[in-house]
Amino acid sequence: KQWYQRRVRVKRINLSAMSSTEDVPIKPHLSKVWGLSSDIPECEEHSTTRRDPTLRLFVNRSLSLETIRYYGFDMDYTLAEYCTPYMEAETAKYAFEKLVELGYPKALKDTKFLPEFAVRGLIFDRKLGTFLKLDLHGLVLTACKGTRKFSRSEIRDEYPTKFCKLFEKMENGETRFLQLFDTLFDTPKIFVTSTLIDWLERSPQYSKSADGYFDQSTNLEITYATVWSDVRHAFEMIHSKGPLHKNIMTHPEMFINKNALLAKFLDYLRENDKKVFMLTNSPYTFTNTVMKHLLGNGWQDYFDYVVVKACKPAFFAQGTPLRLINQSTGAANIGLYRNPAMVKGEIYSGGNCDLFCQMTGAEGPDILYFGDHIYGDVVRSKKTNGWKTFLVVPELRHELEVWTSEHVLFEEHHNLEKRLGELQAHACSDYCAIRKLDKQRKMVVDEIDSKYNPCFGSMFRKGGRLSSFANQMDRYADVYSSSVTNLLNYSLKHQFWSPPKLLPHESTVAQDHEDVTSQ
């Protein structure tokens, strides 16, 4: 609710703050709280110029680029933007072929990939076979079984308290574990797993059991955990030197978008005396093929340091042995690398964060690291080592399109929330009217969700409640944007500012004791 109230006051701020170049008007009651003046003259340039939202950087914590000396990059879905949905469709196709080899029906090979089905940030309940979108407190916002979306009553039946723990002891003593899907590589896994569950739900050969499905003719049970285990195994086979890996190596132009601004962006950093490094989990041979496609044969010249097979997130803790790559063979040299410093032009494998900083002279606050993996790239580097973090969110383009085009629906939802708040504020509330308004509000929320994604809605929220993915992004990503090259729109001395995070008693109560919500 407070989110919508803030939205009206600061002209629809998204999940985070505007940068210092996008000024927002200051309400009189907030100017006292923030210690700012509401009559500051607006800069003429800023009043007429606004960056295209898809090219902007969004800031969760104030950040001065002038203090950043090292710019680090993941490769997959960060420097290398894969062709969506072609990449996901091909991945799902190869996964179905492997599953057929494991004994699943041949008809699965003919399954048509649905790019609009899955979103990042979902969780798979291996006990009940449902995909869930949770809020930051673990409450279920949306649920699907197979590709069928649950109604609100079905969610209450499966999760009576609507609360879902990541780890929970079951009656049989087993630990119930929820599998997280928080990378762009995970969306095909969600679709393939859901398709298998759809097949089991429809198959007359199987009847429902407590943990999955049972075949009475063979006395075999397929649990939801088994389904996920088979899907994971299939994806491991196609990614680890499997058919997908070989196809990308042979025809990278079919799978990877060539960003014309990437070379210009990396040159921009180096021309301003910034150290540039790449830190990726991909092996050298694959990295070499992808980067040649993006930057040409001399791609190593764009980086001061290159580390492959980094094994993130373990890299940010104990890590693995640091070795030097033989660029002629693509293999790691025998023995550990003991040179006190990393050398430009060499390729390294493994290591850990402490060793990397020691050998390059970098310190946590000096580094801005770009990555797409909320946990492996952003959470661990921020929590463990204090790096500044830039989360790459390609889906942000679609999210912003809906956010800006469906303003009528958002206003309608805000008005319903406001009317509900006004009714509930009275001692003698009309509970029939409250229930009627709440029903209307839920219908509007469902319509807003359908504009983002027909099954799971926005990856960031449901109505006014943030998803667990959005909460992690807010907590651990200093900056986020749809592409790394969007930083080209800013000076490397730019200061990003984020407004204070106001608590409810600060955002709804003016300092002259007048209730803001009643205005």
Buried (B, 14 or more C-beta within 10 A) or exposed (E): BBBBBBBEBBEBBBBBBBBBBBBEEBBEBBBBBBEEEEEEEEEEEEEEEEBEBBBBBBBBBBBEBEEBBBBBBBBBBBBBBBBBBEBBBBBBBBBBBBBBEEEBEEEBEEBEBBBEBBBBBBBBBBBBBBBBBBBBEBBBBBBBBBBBBBEEEBBEEBBEEBEBEEEEEEEEEEEBBBBBBBBBBBBBBBBBBBBBBBBBBEEEEBEEEEBBBBBEEEEEBBBBBBBBEBBBEBBEBBBEEBBBBEBBBEEBEEBBBEBEEBBEBBEBBBEEEBBBBBBBBBBBBBBBBBBEBBBEEEBBEBBBBBBBBBBBBBBBBEBBEBBBBEEEEBBBEEEEBEEEEBEEEBBBBBBBBBBBBEBBEBEBEBBBBBBBBBBBBBBBBBEBBEBBBBBBBBBBEBBBBBBEEBEEBBBBBBBBBBBBBEBEEEEEEEEEEBEEBBEBBBEBBBEBBEBBBEBBBBBBBBBBBBBBBBBBBBBBBBBBBBBBBBBBBBEBEBBBBBBEEBEEEBBBBBEEEEEBBEE
